[in-house]
Amino acid sequence: PGGVGAYRILVRTQDGKEEVFGPFNPPERPFAEVAWVGEGVGYQIFPERFYNGDSSNDALALETDEYRFNQVWQRSSGARPHLSRWGDPPSLLHCCHQYFGGDLAGVLAKLPYLEALGVTVIYLNPIFDSGSAHGYDTHDYLKVSPKFGDKALLRRVLDEAHRRGMRVVFDFVPNHTGLGFWAFQDVVKRGPRSPYWNWYFIKRWPFVPGDGSAYEGWWGLGSLPKLNTANPGVKRYLIEVAKYWVRFGFDGVRVDVPGDLLNPHAFFKEMRAALKAIRPDVYLVAEIWQRDPSWLQGDEFDSLMNYAIGRDILLRFARGGNLALYNARRALADLARVYALYPEAVAGMGFNLITSHDTARLLTELGGGGLKDIPSPEARARQRLAAAMLYALPGLPVTFQGDECGFTGERPADPPQELNRYPFQWERCHGETLAFYQELSRVRRELPALRSAVFRTYYGEGYLLAFFRGEPGEGEVLAAFNSGLEAASLPLPPGGWRDPIEGRTYRKEVSVPPLGFRYLLHLGQ
């Protein structure tokens, strides 16, 4: 803040020792938190499998599918892209080329559902013209996929979401394109004479589109030719695309595989400067799975996708099991390391998730079985425990569509794959689980400490874990979690501690139920 000069930090340990560090000088431009992020609740939508709001555009998926451009596939005897009814079983092409008809009209129709769930931030998987159900093979970065709708419909979705107090983040794929992208098609036709020849890494020409040995592809895939983002023309084009959609009305950008770009840090420094110049509170998220503060120095991204918190810590703890392998003490230490590693502004706007379109569903991860299985009561309890932890952390808790309904879905190695992405079966939503997520959102709204960036460790022994949220004193929250199968007693700090869900106040100690949790509000001395 303005007017703050050099400062020192006094550290006092539990045994009363003190040490002073500094002086430090604040930066000219402090890394500021995007305020609206940590205040809210996030939700990820995979549009093709969310809800079919307009069946008239279903067949358009086949007109733009990768198969029309992939000559290797055309010459093979493999299965062809196809349409299915919403409840049809997964086919061999379930991952990428079995189309069920989800679209933007479906997103628009379900905004009241999301509002009732407490959602304030929507993250949309790719919605631009592409050759697959997932959309990570872009054909036109400036065109809404016809199978989803058009720009006019997208405008309605954004306007209505904003009217309901929701922000919307789009998925941006700058590392590679699909085979139908106009620049790649020009290279296919004209070879070295194409002005876009150096947009890609071509090994030989002429070539058959889909032949991954003829050009560089992401993970060697012939369907995903890699862009040369070190080429100034490519970089300029991609950043202009991002600028276009921020001006159009999106509130944030999630970037796919940023670490795979050439000169990634230089690219995203430039992109951040361009987007923040248009809109200072635009939210920028990187798909980085591990802890890595190099992206979070105030000049590239606002947050990583915090799989390193959700999966490496919360999920491991919520699974319970052998304490020698993982326990509350280790989980608490791991959380402390994360929040010591990142700036407070980053913690306050962290994109926190346990599952996504790239993982098995949360209930499946916690012993609930696969797509066709019936989850046990213990698995459902462990899901509730994991969700309660997620909602208690600094930043934005993000739920993948359908997890709030207690759906299952695995990720088999062999087809049909990505069963976690099976269409949202609305009539099968588990009411108790849905009500639980709604309650978490309500409590998060009512307790300001849960929306702060402040995190402090408190207790970690065996299966019992507890930490503080918010500034010390009246109004802070003590969040406690028990991953064991027996109740556990937690000693309380001085004062009264009220459980806002139960409506009861505790002093000195409290029992945390098996596979249960408590949010305890400090009432003061």
C-alpha positions in Angstrom: 0.0 0.0 0.0 1.0 3.6 -0.6 3.2 5.2 2.1 4.7 2.0 3.4 8.4 2.2 3.8 11.1 -0.3 4.9 9.9 -2.9 7.4 11.1 -5.8 9.5 9.6 -9.1 10.5 9.6 -10.3 14.1 9.4 -14.1 14.4 8.5 -15.6 17.8 8.7 -19.4 18.2 6.5 -21.5 20.4 9.2 -21.7 23.1 9.4 -17.9 23.3 12.5 -17.2 21.2 12.5 -14.1 19.0 14.4 -13.2 15.9 14.1 -10.2 13.7 14.5 -10.3 9.9 15.0 -7.4 7.6 14.8 -4.6 6.7 12.7 -5.3 3.6 11.5 -2.8 1.0 8.0 -3.3 -0.5 7.9 -3.6 -4.3 6.8 -0.6 -6.3 4.0 -2.7 -7.7 2.8 -5.2 -5.1 1.4 -8.5 -6.4 -2.3 -7.8 -5.6 -5.0 -10.4 -5.2 -7.8 -10.5 -7.7 -10.4 -9.8 -5.1 -13.4 -11.5 -6.6 -11.7 -14.9 -6.8 -11.3 -15.9 -3.2 -14.7 -14.6 -2.3 -16.4 -17.2 -4.3 -17.1 -20.8 -5.2 -16.0 -22.3 -8.5 -17.4 -24.9 -10.8 -15.9 -26.6 -13.9 -18.2 -27.3 -16.9 -17.2 -29.8 -19.7 -19.8 -28.4 -22.1 -20.3 -31.4 -24.4 -21.3 -33.6 -21.4 -23.1 -31.0 -19.2 -26.6 -30.5 -20.6 -28.2 -30.6 -24.1 -30.2 -27.4 -24.3 -30.6 -27.4 -28.1 -30.8 -30.7 -30.0 -30.9 -28.9 -33.4 -27.1 -28.4 -33.3 -26.1 -31.9 -32.3 -25.3 -33.1 -35.8 -22.9 -30.2 -36.4 -20.3 -32.0 -34.2 -19.7 -34.4 -37.1 -19.2 -31.7 -39.6 -16.2 -30.3 -37.8 -14.8 -33.5 -36.3 -11.1 -34.3 -36.6 -12.1 -37.2 -38.9 -12.8 -34.8 -41.8 -9.2 -33.6 -41.7 -7.3 -36.7 -40.5 -6.5 -38.7 -43.6 -4.6 -41.4 -41.6 -7.8 -42.1 -39.7 -9.9 -42.0 -42.9 -7.7 -44.7 -44.5 -8.0 -46.9 -41.4 -10.7 -49.4 -40.4 -11.1 -47.7 -37.0 -14.5 -46.5 -35.6 -15.9 -43.3 -36.8 -17.2 -40.3 -34.9 -20.9 -40.6 -34.0 -23.8 -39.1 -32.2 -25.5 -40.7 -29.1 -28.5 -40.2 -26.9 -27.8 -38.6 -23.5 -28.0 -41.9 -21.6 -26.4 -44.2 -24.2 -23.5 -46.4 -23.0 -19.9 -45.2 -23.6 -18.6 -46.3 -26.9 -14.9 -47.0 -27.9 -14.8 -43.3 -28.9 -16.2 -42.0 -25.6 -13.2 -39.9 -24.8 -13.1 -37.7 -27.8 -15.5 -38.5 -30.7 -18.8 -39.8 -29.2 -21.1 -36.8 -29.1 -24.0 -36.5 -26.7 -25.1 -33.0 -27.5 -24.2 -30.8 -24.6 -24.0 -27.1 -25.5 -24.1 -23.5 -24.5 -27.9 -23.5 -24.5 -27.6 -26.2 -21.8 -25.2 -24.0 -19.8 -27.7 -21.1 -20.0 -30.6 -23.3 -18.9 -28.7 -24.6 -15.9 -27.5 -21.2 -14.5 -30.3 -21.2 -11.9 -29.0 -24.6 -10.7 -25.5 -23.3 -10.4 -26.7 -20.2 -8.6 -28.6 -22.4 -6.1 -25.4 -24.4 -5.6 -23.6 -21.1 -4.6 -21.4 -21.0 -7.7 -19.8 -17.6 -8.4 -17.1 -18.6 -10.9 -17.6 -20.9 -13.9 -14.6 -22.4 -15.7 -15.6 -23.7 -19.2 -13.5 -26.3 -20.9 -12.8 -25.2 -24.5 -15.8 -23.9 -26.4 -14.2 -22.8 -29.6 -14.4 -24.5 -33.0 -12.5 -27.8 -32.7 -12.4 -31.4 -33.9 -13.4 -33.3 -30.7 -15.7 -33.5 -27.7 -13.0 -32.1 -25.4 -12.1 -29.1 -27.6 -8.3 -29.1 -27.1 -7.7 -29.4 -30.8 -8.7 -25.9 -31.9 -9.8 -25.2 -35.5 -10.7 -21.6 -35.1 -9.8 -19.6 -32.0 -12.2 -16.8 -32.8 -15.3 -18.9 -33.5 -17.6 -20.7 -31.1 -17.9 -24.4 -31.9 -21.2 -24.8 -34.0 -22.0 -27.9 -31.9 -22.2 -25.5 -28.9 -23.8 -22.5 -30.5 -22.5 -19.2 -31.7 -21.2 -15.8 -30.4 -24.7 -14.4 -29.9 -25.6 -17.4 -27.6 -22.2 -17.1 -25.8 -23.0 -13.4 -25.2 -26.3 -14.4 -23.6 -24.6 -16.9 -21.4 -22.0 -14.3 -20.2 -24.6 -11.6 -19.7 -26.9 -13.9 -17.7 -24.1 -15.3 -15.7 -22.9 -11.8 -14.8 -26.5 -10.8 -14.0 -26.5 -13.6 -11.4 -23.2 -12.5 -9.9 -21.1 -15.2 -11.7 -17.7 -14.7 -13.4 -16.7 -16.9 -16.3 -13.2 -18.3 -17.2 -12.4 -19.6 -20.7 -9.9 -22.4 -21.6 -7.1 -21.3 -23.9 -4.9 -23.7 -25.8 -1.8 -21.9 -27.1 0.6 -24.8 -27.4 -1.0 -26.8 -30.3 -3.9 -26.7 -32.7 -6.2 -29.2 -34.4 -5.7 -30.5 -37.9 -8.5 -28.2 -39.1 -6.9 -25.0 -38.0 -6.6 -22.7 -41.0 -2.8 -22.1 -40.7 -2.1 -25.8 -40.6 -4.4 -26.5 -43.5 -2.5 -23.9 -45.5 0.8 -25.7 -44.7 -0.8 -29.0 -45.8 -1.7 -27.5 -49.2 1.2 -25.2 -49.9 4.1 -26.6 -48.0 7.2 -24.3 -47.7 5.4 -21.7 -49.8 2.9 -21.2 -47.0 3.4 -18.0 -44.9 2.5 -20.3 -42.0 5.2 -22.8 -42.7 7.2 -21.6 -39.6 4.2 -21.6 -37.4 4.8 -25.4 -37.0 7.7 -27.8 -36.9 7.4 -29.7 -40.2 9.8 -32.6 -40.7 8.8 -33.4 -44.3 6.4 -32.3 -47.0 4.1 -33.3 -48.6 2.6 -35.3 -45.7 -0.7 -36.9 -44.8 -2.6 -35.0 -42.0 -2.7 -37.1 -39.0 0.8 -38.6 -39.6 2.6 -37.6 -36.4 6.0 -38.6 -37.9 5.8 -35.7 -40.4 5.6 -32.9 -37.9 5.9 -32.2 -34.2 2.8 -32.9 -32.2 1.9 -32.5 -28.6 3.0 -35.8 -26.9 3.8 -37.0 -30.5 0.1 -37.0 -31.5 -0.5 -36.4 -35.1 -3.9 -34.9 -34.3 -2.3 -32.1 -32.3 0.4 -30.3 -34.3 2.5 -28.1 -32.1 2.8 -24.4 -32.6 6.1 -22.6 -32.8 5.4 -20.0 -30.1 8.9 -18.7 -30.4 7.8 -17.3 -33.8 6.8 -13.6 -33.2 3.9 -14.0 -35.6 2.5 -17.0 -33.7 2.9 -15.2 -30.3 1.3 -12.1 -31.6 -1.7 -14.0 -33.0 -2.3 -16.0 -29.8 -2.1 -13.0 -27.5 -4.5 -11.1 -29.8 -6.9 -14.1 -29.5 -6.7 -13.9 -25.7 -7.3 -10.1 -25.8 -10.3 -10.5 -28.0 -12.1 -12.9 -25.6 -11.3 -10.8 -22.6 -12.8 -7.8 -24.4 -15.7 -9.9 -25.4 -16.6 -10.3 -21.7 -14.8 -13.2 -20.1 -13.4 -12.7 -16.6 -10.5 -15.0 -16.7 -8.3 -17.3 -18.7 -7.2 -20.9 -17.9 -4.2 -21.8 -20.0 -3.7 -25.4 -21.1 -0.2 -27.0 -20.7 1.7 -23.6 -20.4 5.0 -25.4 -19.6 5.1 -27.1 -23.0 5.3 -23.8 -25.0 8.6 -22.6 -26.3 10.0 -19.7 -24.2 7.0 -20.1 -21.9 7.9 -17.5 -19.3 8.6 -14.8 -21.9 5.3 -15.6 -23.6 3.2 -15.4 -20.5 4.8 -12.3 -19.2 3.8 -10.6 -22.4 0.3 -12.1 -22.3 -0.3 -11.0 -18.8 0.8 -7.4 -19.5 -1.5 -7.3 -22.5 -4.6 -8.7 -20.7 -4.1 -6.8 -17.4 -3.9 -3.6 -19.5 -7.4 -4.3 -20.8 -8.8 -5.5 -17.5 -6.7 -5.3 -14.3 -8.9 -7.8 -12.5 -8.8 -10.5 -15.2 -7.9 -13.9 -13.6 -5.1 -15.9 -15.1 -4.7 -19.6 -14.2 -2.0 -22.1 -15.4 -2.4 -25.8 -15.8 0.6 -26.7 -13.7 0.2 -29.9 -11.6 3.1 -29.5 -9.2 4.2 -26.8 -6.8 6.1 -24.2 -8.8 6.3 -20.6 -7.6 8.3 -19.6 -10.7 5.0 -18.9 -12.5 3.6 -16.9 -9.6 5.9 -13.9 -9.1 3.4 -11.3 -10.1 4.4 -11.1 -13.8 2.8 -14.2 -15.3 -0.1 -16.1 -13.6 -2.4 -15.4 -10.6 -2.7 -19.1 -9.7 -1.8 -22.6 -10.8 -4.4 -25.3 -10.9 -3.6 -26.5 -7.4 -3.6 -30.2 -8.0 -0.5 -30.2 -5.7 -2.8 -29.2 -2.8 -6.0 -31.0 -3.8 -4.6 -34.3 -4.9 -1.2 -34.5 -3.2 -2.5 -33.5 0.2 -6.3 -33.4 0.6 -7.1 -36.5 -1.3 -4.3 -38.5 0.4 -5.5 -37.4 3.8 -9.2 -38.1 3.0 -8.4 -41.6 1.9 -7.4 -42.5 5.5 -5.7 -45.9 5.7 -2.2 -46.7 7.0 -0.9 -43.8 9.2 2.7 -44.8 8.4 2.1 -43.9 4.8 0.3 -40.6 5.3 -1.2 -38.9 8.4 -2.5 -35.6 9.8 0.9 -34.4 10.9 2.4 -34.9 7.4 -0.7 -33.3 5.7 -0.5 -30.3 8.0 3.2 -29.9 7.3 2.6 -30.2 3.5 -0.1 -27.5 3.7 2.3 -25.3 5.6 5.0 -25.7 3.0 2.6 -24.7 0.2 1.5 -21.6 1.9 5.0 -20.6 2.9 6.1 -21.1 -0.7 3.5 -18.8 -2.4 2.8 -15.1 -1.8 -0.3 -14.4 0.3 -2.0 -12.9 -2.7 -1.6 -16.2 -4.6 -3.0 -18.1 -1.6 -6.0 -15.8 -1.5 -6.9 -16.4 -5.2 -5.7 -20.0 -5.5 -7.6 -22.2 -8.0 -8.1 -25.2 -5.7 -9.4 -28.5 -7.0 -9.1 -32.2 -6.3 -10.7 -33.5 -9.5 -11.3 -32.3 -13.1 -11.9 -33.6 -16.6 -8.3 -35.0 -16.4 -8.8 -37.2 -13.3 -11.2 -39.8 -12.0 -14.2 -38.5 -10.2 -13.8 -37.6 -6.5 -16.2 -40.4 -5.3 -14.3 -42.9 -7.4 -11.0 -41.7 -6.0 -12.3 -42.3 -2.5 -13.4 -45.8 -2.9 -16.8 -45.3 -4.5 -16.2 -47.5 -7.5 -16.5 -46.9 -11.2 -19.3 -45.6 -13.5 -21.5 -48.6 -13.0 -20.9 -49.2 -9.3 -22.9 -48.3 -6.2 -20.8 -46.3 -3.8 -20.6 -47.4 -0.1 -21.6 -45.0 2.7 -18.0 -44.8 3.8 -16.9 -43.6 0.3 -19.7 -40.9 0.3 -18.5 -39.8 3.8 -14.9 -39.5 2.6 -16.1 -37.4 -0.4 -17.9 -35.1 2.1 -14.7 -34.9 4.1 -12.6 -34.0 1.1 -15.0 -31.4 -0.1 -15.2 -29.8 3.4 -11.4 -29.5 3.4 -11.4 -28.0 -0.1 -14.0 -25.4 0.9 -12.0 -24.4 4.0 -8.8 -23.5 2.2 -7.7 -20.0 1.1 -8.7 -19.3 -2.5 -11.4 -20.6 -4.8 -12.8 -24.2 -4.2 -13.6 -25.6 -7.7 -15.9 -28.6 -8.2 -15.9 -30.6 -11.4 -19.5 -31.0 -12.8 -21.4 -33.8 -11.2 -19.1 -34.4 -8.2 -21.7 -32.4 -6.2 -24.2 -35.1 -7.3 -22.1 -37.9 -6.1 -21.4 -39.4 -9.5 -18.6 -41.9 -10.1 -16.4 -42.3 -13.1 -13.0 -43.9 -13.7 -10.2 -43.4 -16.3 -9.5 -46.8 -17.9 -6.3 -47.4 -19.8 -8.3 -49.0 -22.6 -11.4 -47.8 -24.4 -14.0 -46.7 -23.5 -11.8 -44.1 -21.8 -12.4 -40.9 -19.7 -15.6 -42.4 -18.1 -15.3 -39.4 -15.6 -16.6 -37.4 -18.5 -19.8 -39.4 -19.0 -22.8 -37.1 -19.5 -24.3 -35.5 -16.4 -27.3 -37.7 -15.6 -29.5 -35.1 -14.0 -32.2 -37.4 -12.8 -29.7 -39.5 -10.9 -28.2 -36.7 -8.7 -27.7 -37.9 -5.2 -29.8 -35.4 -3.2 -27.9 -35.7 0.1 -24.6 -35.0 -1.6 -26.0 -32.0 -3.5 -27.5 -30.5 -0.3 -24.1 -30.9 1.4 -22.3 -28.9 -1.3 -25.0 -26.2 -1.1 -24.4 -26.1 2.7 -20.7 -25.7 2.2 -21.3 -22.7 0.0 -23.7 -21.2 2.5 -21.3 -21.5 5.4 -18.4 -20.1 3.3 -20.5 -17.1 2.5 -21.4 -16.6 6.1 -17.9 -16.9 7.6 -15.6 -14.2 6.3 -12.5 -16.0 7.7 -13.0 -18.8 5.2 -12.7 -16.3 2.4 -9.5 -14.7 3.7 -5.9 -15.5 2.5 -4.7 -16.2 6.1 -3.8 -19.8 7.0 -2.2 -21.0 10.2 -1.5 -24.6 11.3 -3.0 -25.8 14.7 -3.1 -29.6 15.2 -2.1 -32.7 13.3 -2.0 -36.1 15.0 -3.1 -39.5 13.6 -6.2 -39.0 11.6 -7.1 -35.6 13.1 -6.1 -32.4 11.3 -6.9 -28.8 12.2 -5.9 -25.3 11.0 -7.0 -21.7 11.5 -8.5 -19.5 8.9 -8.6 -15.7 9.1 -6.7 -13.2 11.4 -6.3 -14.3 15.0 -9.0 -13.4 17.5 -12.7 -13.1 17.3 -14.1 -14.2 14.0 -11.3 -16.6 13.1 -12.3 -20.1 12.1 -10.8 -23.3 13.4 -11.4 -26.1 10.7 -11.0 -29.6 11.9 -11.1 -32.9 9.9 -11.1 -36.5 11.0 -10.2 -39.2 8.3 -10.4 -42.0 10.8 -13.3 -44.4 11.5 -13.6 -43.4 15.2 -14.5 -40.0 16.8 -11.4 -38.0 17.8 -11.2 -35.3 20.5 -9.6 -31.9 19.6 -8.3 -29.7 22.4 -9.6 -26.1 21.8 -7.7 -22.8 22.3 -9.2 -20.5 25.0 -12.6 -19.0 24.4 -15.8 -20.1 22.9 -16.0 -21.8 19.5 -19.4 -22.1 17.8 -20.2 -24.7 15.2 -22.4 -22.8 12.7 -23.8 -26.0 11.1 -24.7 -27.6 14.4 -25.5 -24.3 16.2 -23.7 -25.3 19.4 -20.8 -23.6 21.2 -17.8 -25.5 22.6 -15.0 -24.7 25.0 -11.8 -26.6 26.0 -12.4 -29.5 23.6 -14.7 -30.8 20.9 -15.3 -34.3 19.4 -14.9 -34.5 15.7 -17.0 -37.4 14.3 -15.5 -40.3 12.3 -15.0 -39.3 8.7 -16.3 -35.9 9.8 -15.4 -32.3 10.2 -16.2 -29.1 12.0 -15.9 -25.4 11.2 -15.6 -23.6 14.5 -16.1 -19.8 14.7 -14.1 -18.1 17.5 -16.6 -16.0 19.6 -13.8 -14.4 21.6 -12.8 -14.9 25.2 
